[in-house]
């Protein structure tokens, strides 16, 4: 089970504790890891320091181009065993109606480009370009692609602020959006690399729904989880202008001490490829 999040922009924001109180039926991640261990995945519980900088794909570079692997090429070995991605709290800034604000019912939320606000919002999030490619897998059907599923993603901007909630961006809704999975179970979002705020490892929140209709009515949610971004890519991004305190905040935590990922992150650590100059791509299989 996750613990309280720490200080963010000078104020205390309990990113996980708040919503976990609102969602008392949330699955215990430790229970999930125990079940996975029974399937031969006990290593998921290990949080060695060596894993902190690990990436499931090629390492991004500051200037040279890299080839981004297709997420549909193969499912992860862990997903093939029927293990689901760990369930997490959505934090107090989900925007799915569970904590006051519901952006999922608004016209414009179904989109692939998350950088600009829609509707009455006008701001555009700035930062290193990030493409997120998630492939939803059906563990009840041999980890086959879950065609037609819908994914809602959201994350903070490079200053560590969440649209709809944080001071200065309460009238904005950027870095939030929903997509329906294609024939390979894949959704793709264009965004910017999130900043690292105090007490949390760089991450992206997401929720999986059985269909687009269910997502836009915030009903019958299949899973809530978080994507972890690797250390090597984050260091490159946070060396660029605009990311403020992110480099220092990254140094102050690790995957093995982060209050969400410290009890196992093997299924949540994305592969990141590309360059800071041309943009990065984060790829993750999402077994549900």
URRA-V312919 format. One record per residue. N is the residue number from 1. PHI is phi in radians with two decimals (none if undefined). BURIAL is b if it has 9 or more other ideal C-beta (glycine too) atoms within 8 Angstrom, else e. Layout:
N;PHI;BURIAL, N;PHI;BURIAL
This chain:
1;none;e, 2;-1.33;b, 3;-2.05;e, 4;-1.09;e, 5;-1.49;b, 6;-1.65;b, 7;-1.18;b, 8;-2.54;b, 9;0.97;b, 10;1.48;e, 11;-2.17;e, 12;-1.49;e, 13;-2.18;b, 14;-1.51;b, 15;-1.05;b, 16;-1.90;b, 17;-1.10;b, 18;-1.03;b, 19;-1.30;b, 20;-1.13;b, 21;-1.20;e, 22;-1.37;e, 23;-2.09;b, 24;-1.15;e, 25;-1.57;e, 26;-1.01;b, 27;-1.11;e, 28;-1.30;e, 29;-1.17;b, 30;-1.20;e, 31;-1.15;e, 32;-1.12;b, 33;-1.19;b, 34;-1.12;e, 35;-1.11;b, 36;-1.12;b, 37;-1.09;b, 38;-1.13;e, 39;-1.63;b, 40;1.58;e, 41;-2.06;b, 42;-1.10;e, 43;-1.17;e, 44;-1.09;b, 45;-1.37;b, 46;-1.34;e, 47;-2.25;b, 48;-1.25;e, 49;-1.11;e, 50;-1.17;e, 51;-1.36;b, 52;-1.01;b, 53;-1.77;e, 54;-1.27;e, 55;-2.43;b, 56;-1.48;b, 57;-2.60;b, 58;-1.15;b, 59;-1.49;e, 60;-1.22;b, 61;-2.14;e, 62;-1.21;e, 63;-2.29;e, 64;-1.28;e, 65;-1.38;e, 66;-2.25;b, 67;-1.65;e, 68;-1.47;b, 69;-1.24;b, 70;-1.32;e, 71;-1.20;b, 72;-1.49;e, 73;-1.09;e, 74;-2.86;e, 75;-1.38;b, 76;-1.16;b, 77;-1.05;e, 78;-1.14;b, 79;-1.11;b, 80;-1.14;b, 81;-1.47;b, 82;1.69;b, 83;-1.26;b, 84;-1.53;b, 85;-1.10;b, 86;-0.99;b, 87;-1.44;b, 88;-2.27;b, 89;-1.29;b, 90;-1.47;b, 91;1.44;b, 92;-1.44;b, 93;-2.08;b, 94;-1.28;b, 95;1.22;b, 96;-1.83;b, 97;1.63;b, 98;-1.38;b, 99;-2.36;b, 100;1.76;e, 101;-1.58;e, 102;-2.17;b, 103;-1.59;b, 104;-1.20;b, 105;-1.57;b, 106;-1.49;b, 107;-1.12;e, 108;1.94;e, 109;-1.25;b, 110;-1.42;b, 111;-2.88;b, 112;-1.85;e, 113;-1.65;b, 114;-1.72;b, 115;-1.20;b, 116;-1.88;b, 117;-1.26;b, 118;-2.16;b, 119;1.20;e, 120;-1.44;e, 121;-1.32;b, 122;-2.35;e, 123;-1.35;b, 124;-2.13;e, 125;-1.27;b, 126;-1.86;e, 127;2.66;b, 128;-1.16;b, 129;-1.04;b, 130;-2.37;b, 131;-1.77;b, 132;-1.92;b, 133;-2.08;b, 134;-2.01;b, 135;-2.02;b, 136;-1.49;b, 137;-2.04;b, 138;-1.67;b, 139;-1.18;b, 140;-1.41;e, 141;-2.29;e, 142;1.15;e, 143;1.05;b, 144;-1.29;e, 145;-1.01;b, 146;-1.59;b, 147;-1.12;b, 148;1.56;b, 149;-1.12;b, 150;-2.19;b, 151;-2.16;b, 152;-1.84;b, 153;-2.08;b, 154;-2.75;b, 155;-2.80;b, 156;-1.36;b, 157;-1.49;b, 158;-1.21;b, 159;-1.56;e, 160;1.49;b, 161;-1.73;b, 162;-1.82;b, 163;-1.03;b, 164;1.39;b, 165;-2.16;b, 166;-1.35;b, 167;-0.93;e, 168;1.64;e, 169;-2.34;b, 170;-1.18;b, 171;-1.67;e, 172;-1.95;b, 173;-2.38;b, 174;-1.18;b, 175;1.06;b, 176;-2.49;b, 177;-3.10;b, 178;-2.19;b, 179;-2.40;b, 180;-1.59;b, 181;-1.23;b, 182;-1.50;e, 183;-1.14;e, 184;-1.81;b, 185;1.37;b, 186;-1.80;b, 187;-2.14;b, 188;-2.32;b, 189;-2.18;b, 190;-1.79;b, 191;-2.62;b, 192;-2.21;b, 193;-1.17;b, 194;-1.24;b, 195;-1.35;b, 196;-1.94;b, 197;-1.76;b, 198;-1.04;b, 199;1.62;b, 200;-2.27;b, 201;-1.28;b, 202;-0.97;b, 203;-2.70;b, 204;-2.31;b, 205;-1.50;b, 206;-2.72;b, 207;-2.22;b, 208;-1.96;b, 209;-2.12;b, 210;-1.20;e, 211;-2.77;b, 212;-1.13;b, 213;-1.10;e, 214;-1.21;b, 215;-1.15;b, 216;-1.37;b, 217;-2.02;e, 218;0.89;b, 219;-2.29;e, 220;0.99;e, 221;-1.04;b, 222;-1.54;e, 223;-2.84;b, 224;-2.11;b, 225;-2.64;b, 226;-2.45;b, 227;-1.70;b, 228;-1.69;b, 229;-1.68;b, 230;-1.26;b, 231;-1.14;b, 232;-1.08;b, 233;-1.14;b, 234;-1.10;b, 235;-1.09;b, 236;-1.12;b, 237;-1.14;b, 238;-1.30;b, 239;-1.49;e, 240;-1.59;b, 241;-1.23;e, 242;1.74;e, 243;-1.64;b, 244;0.84;e, 245;-1.53;b, 246;-1.04;b, 247;-1.06;b, 248;-1.16;e, 249;-1.15;b, 250;-1.11;b, 251;-1.13;e, 252;-1.49;e, 253;-2.49;b, 254;-2.74;e, 255;-1.07;b, 256;-1.42;b, 257;-2.05;e, 258;-1.03;b, 259;-1.26;b, 260;-1.78;b, 261;-1.59;b, 262;-1.19;b, 263;-1.73;e, 264;2.26;b, 265;-2.42;b, 266;-1.00;b, 267;-1.52;b, 268;-1.98;b, 269;-1.43;b, 270;-1.34;b, 271;-1.55;b, 272;-2.13;b, 273;-2.31;b, 274;1.93;b, 275;-2.33;b, 276;-1.10;b, 277;-1.20;e, 278;-1.75;e, 279;1.98;b, 280;-1.96;b, 281;-2.21;b, 282;-1.83;b, 283;-2.17;b, 284;-2.65;b, 285;-1.43;b, 286;-2.18;b, 287;-1.35;b, 288;-2.23;b
